[in-house]
Amino acid sequence: MTDVLLSAQNLSVRFGGVLAVNNVSFDVREGEVFTLIGPNGAGKTTVFNLISRIYTPTSGEITYRGHKLTDEPPHRIASLGIARTFQNIELFEHATVLNNLLIGRHTHRQTGVWSDLFFTAQTRRAELQAREKAEQIIDLLDLQHHRDSLVAGLPYGVRKVVELARALCTEPRLLLLDEPSSGLNVEETDDMAFWIQDIQQELGITVLMVEHDMTLVSRVSDRVLAMNQGEVLATGTPREVQTNPAVIEAYLGTVDDVSNLRRVA
């Protein structure tokens, strides 16, 4: 049986009178691409924020590699082997692509203040190792042409790839991708699908993804969990979930609603 890397059990979170996530449970297995889908407001990104420790659950718990993640402060999450991208790109716009990637290496730095201040041999070795890793990711994601460019001058699609590259520079065991195809054209989305597959198959990284593009979801996902109004509707293969009546209703309405829409059209 495949090992469970991350497990969410009976997760709920309330913001005032709003129950944003209600009793959500799922397991992410080592080495798979597991995707959360659902209409806007379903609670998918809230689940990501719970895993990232941006939010604290009202009830329930999250375990990662058998360790209770809900006991950890947010600044510890990256060092535990969990990296994340965001719906809205979060990069240092007035730094180069390379420098943004080097920031992603901070969790692996073992040097101290004095070593860095005097740029000792230990610091030089650490800097060389960080740059070698960043260059590997640049090659993997075809960012060579943009290595020394300021992020502020890059097209949106390239920025999305840079944010992915920075996350990979942390050498995660679990990668959280929050709508990786959002804002991308068809060609860029196709490239993103290839990279997600490479990340899973070549780098051996487990991927937990939130995504609306069902073509991308079907192409890269091993399993899918559908949510609506903070609750789990269905879990299974992409095909099983897409043909689930509860999922169809959440996206399109009831059978009668769909029939009425067709008559109007």
C-alpha positions in Angstrom: 0.0 0.0 0.0 1.3 3.5 -0.9 2.4 5.5 2.1 0.2 8.4 3.1 2.3 11.6 3.1 -0.4 14.1 4.3 -3.7 13.4 6.1 -6.5 15.8 6.8 -9.0 14.5 9.3 -12.4 16.2 10.0 -11.1 19.7 9.2 -13.4 22.6 9.9 -12.8 26.3 10.1 -15.2 29.1 10.9 -14.8 32.8 10.2 -17.4 34.5 12.4 -20.7 33.0 11.3 -19.4 31.5 8.1 -18.4 27.8 8.1 -15.8 27.9 5.3 -14.7 24.3 5.6 -16.9 21.7 7.2 -15.6 18.3 8.3 -13.3 17.7 5.4 -11.1 14.6 5.4 -8.7 13.2 2.8 -5.3 11.5 2.4 -2.5 12.5 -0.1 -0.4 9.5 -1.0 3.4 9.6 -1.6 4.2 10.3 -5.2 0.7 11.2 -6.5 -0.9 14.3 -8.0 -4.0 14.9 -5.8 -6.3 17.7 -7.0 -9.0 19.7 -5.2 -11.8 21.0 -7.5 -15.0 22.8 -7.0 -16.9 26.0 -7.8 -15.6 29.4 -6.5 -16.1 29.7 -2.8 -16.0 25.9 -2.3 -13.3 26.1 0.3 -10.3 24.8 -1.7 -7.9 27.6 -1.0 -9.0 27.7 2.6 -7.8 24.1 2.9 -4.5 25.1 1.4 -4.2 27.9 3.9 -4.9 25.4 6.7 -2.1 23.2 5.5 0.2 26.2 5.1 -0.7 27.2 8.7 -1.9 30.6 7.5 -5.2 29.6 9.2 -5.7 27.4 12.2 -8.6 24.9 12.0 -11.5 25.4 14.4 -11.5 21.6 14.7 -9.8 18.6 13.2 -6.1 18.0 12.5 -3.5 17.7 9.7 -0.7 15.2 9.9 2.4 15.3 7.6 4.7 12.3 7.6 3.0 11.2 10.8 3.8 14.6 12.4 0.9 16.8 13.6 1.2 19.8 11.3 -1.3 21.9 13.3 1.2 22.2 16.1 3.7 23.9 13.9 4.1 27.7 13.4 3.8 29.0 9.8 7.5 29.8 9.4 8.4 26.1 10.0 6.3 24.7 7.1 8.9 25.2 4.3 11.7 23.6 6.4 9.4 20.6 6.9 9.4 20.0 3.2 6.2 21.7 2.1 6.3 24.4 -0.6 3.5 26.5 -2.1 2.5 28.7 -5.0 -0.4 31.2 -4.8 -3.4 32.3 -6.9 -2.0 35.8 -6.9 1.7 35.7 -7.8 3.9 36.5 -4.8 7.4 37.4 -6.1 10.0 40.1 -5.4 9.3 42.1 -8.6 12.4 44.3 -8.4 14.8 41.4 -8.1 16.0 39.1 -10.9 14.6 35.7 -11.6 17.8 34.1 -10.2 17.7 36.1 -7.0 14.0 35.1 -6.5 15.0 31.5 -6.8 17.9 31.9 -4.4 15.5 33.2 -1.8 13.8 29.8 -2.1 17.1 28.2 -0.9 17.0 29.9 2.5 15.6 26.9 4.3 18.8 25.0 3.4 21.4 27.5 4.6 23.4 26.3 7.5 25.8 29.3 7.9 25.6 31.9 10.6 25.7 35.7 10.7 29.4 35.9 11.2 30.2 33.4 8.6 28.0 35.3 6.1 29.4 38.7 7.2 33.1 37.6 6.5 32.1 35.4 3.5 34.1 32.4 4.9 34.8 29.3 3.0 31.7 27.7 4.5 29.5 30.5 3.2 31.1 30.3 -0.2 30.4 26.6 -0.5 26.8 27.2 0.6 26.4 30.0 -1.9 27.8 27.7 -4.7 25.4 24.9 -3.7 22.4 27.3 -3.7 23.3 28.6 -7.2 23.8 25.1 -8.6 20.4 24.1 -7.4 18.8 27.2 -8.8 20.5 26.6 -12.2 19.1 23.1 -12.2 15.6 24.4 -11.7 16.1 27.1 -14.4 17.1 24.4 -16.8 14.2 22.2 -15.9 11.6 25.0 -16.5 13.3 26.5 -19.5 14.0 29.9 -17.8 17.5 30.4 -19.1 16.5 33.3 -21.2 15.0 35.1 -18.2 17.7 34.3 -15.6 19.0 37.8 -15.2 15.7 39.7 -15.9 13.8 41.7 -13.3 10.5 40.0 -12.5 8.6 43.3 -12.9 9.4 43.2 -16.7 8.3 39.7 -17.3 5.0 38.5 -18.9 2.4 37.1 -16.5 2.9 33.5 -17.8 6.6 33.6 -17.2 6.0 35.0 -13.6 3.8 31.9 -12.9 6.7 29.7 -13.9 9.2 31.7 -11.8 7.0 31.3 -8.7 6.9 27.5 -9.4 10.7 27.5 -9.8 11.1 29.3 -6.5 8.9 26.7 -4.7 11.0 23.9 -6.3 14.2 25.5 -5.0 13.1 24.7 -1.5 13.4 21.0 -2.5 10.0 20.1 -1.2 8.6 16.7 -0.6 5.0 18.1 -1.0 4.2 20.9 -3.4 1.0 22.8 -3.1 -0.1 24.4 -6.4 -2.9 26.9 -6.1 -4.5 27.3 -9.6 -1.3 26.9 -11.6 -3.0 27.5 -14.9 -4.9 30.6 -13.8 -4.3 33.4 -16.3 -2.3 31.2 -18.7 -3.1 30.7 -22.4 -3.6 27.3 -24.0 0.1 26.8 -24.9 1.3 27.9 -21.5 -1.2 25.6 -19.8 0.1 22.7 -21.9 3.6 23.5 -20.8 2.4 23.6 -17.2 1.0 20.1 -17.6 4.3 18.8 -18.8 6.2 20.4 -15.9 3.8 19.0 -13.3 4.3 15.6 -14.7 8.1 16.1 -14.7 7.9 17.3 -11.1 6.1 14.2 -10.1 7.9 11.6 -12.2 11.5 13.0 -12.5 11.8 14.8 -9.2 9.6 12.4 -7.2 7.6 15.3 -5.6 4.1 14.7 -4.4 1.7 17.4 -5.7 -1.5 18.7 -4.1 -3.2 21.1 -6.5 -6.2 23.4 -6.6 -7.4 23.8 -10.2 -10.4 24.9 -12.3 -9.2 23.8 -15.7 -10.6 20.3 -16.0 -8.5 19.4 -19.0 -5.4 20.0 -17.0 -6.9 18.2 -14.0 -7.7 15.1 -16.1 -4.3 15.1 -17.7 -2.1 15.2 -14.6 -4.2 14.0 -11.6 -4.1 10.6 -10.1 -7.0 11.3 -7.8 -9.4 14.2 -7.4 -11.5 15.5 -4.5 -14.5 17.7 -5.4 -15.8 20.2 -2.8 -18.8 22.5 -2.6 -19.7 25.0 0.1 -16.9 23.8 2.3 -17.8 20.1 2.1 -16.6 17.0 0.3 -18.8 15.9 -2.6 -16.7 13.0 -4.1 -13.3 11.5 -4.3 -11.9 9.3 -7.0 -10.2 9.3 -10.4 -10.8 12.3 -12.6 -13.3 10.4 -14.6 -15.2 9.1 -11.6 -15.5 12.5 -10.0 -16.5 14.3 -13.2 -19.3 11.9 -13.8 -20.5 12.0 -10.2 -24.1 13.4 -10.1 -23.4 15.5 -7.0 -20.4 17.1 -8.7 -22.3 17.8 -11.9 -25.1 19.4 -9.9 -22.6 21.6 -8.0 -21.2 22.9 -11.3 -24.2 23.0 -13.5 -27.3 22.8 -11.2 -29.9 20.0 -11.2 -30.8 18.0 -14.3 -33.9 20.2 -14.7 -31.7 23.3 -14.5 -29.5 22.0 -17.2 -32.5 21.1 -19.4 -33.9 24.6 -19.0 -30.6 26.2 -19.9 -30.5 24.1 -23.1 -34.1 25.2 -24.0 -33.2 28.9 -23.5 -30.0 28.5 -25.6 
